[in-house]
Each structure stands twice: as structure tokens, then as C-alpha cells.
Amino acid sequence: MQTVDDLMEKAFFEGRDPRSAEYKQGVRDVLLARLAGGALPAIPFQLGTAQADAYLAGREEGGIIWRTMAAAS
């Protein structure tokens, strides 16, 4: 099985449009939680802010990455 770092490197390859640190944190948090079989952490940003929006969008992509990886297994 791939590590979270492997999945992040593959997702955020050189040449892809850049994403914010908050977005990437959202992706990473989902992947870590799914790999550990645990719950997602609380949203670390105040809702209604650009940071929270980016984080939540990243969580959506993290879910897509996880489902794609699971389907390929």
C-alpha cells in the first residue's frame, strides 16, 4: 500500500496548478484518517473563511484520491 506521502507527491506533481497549504492539509488529513481507519479531525479553521473553504475543498479531493486508490486495489 502507498504511503500518504506517496499519494500526496503523486497528487501534487510538478506542473499541476498550485494549491494552498490549507487545501493540501485537507487532502492529507483525509488520507491519514482513511489509512488509520479513524475519524476525520475537526476543521482547524473558522468556517466562512477562505482557509476553511480551501481546507474543505482539499478534503473533497482527498476522498476522491482515496476512493480511486481503493478501486484500483
BELURWO-V239373 format. One record per run of one state. SS is the DSSP state (H for helix, E for strand, L for the rest). FROM is the first residue (numbers start at 1). TO is the last residue. If there is no record, write none. Layout:
SS,FROM,TO
SS,FROM,TO
This chain:
L,1,3
H,4,11
L,12,20
H,21,36
L,37,49
H,50,72
L,73,73
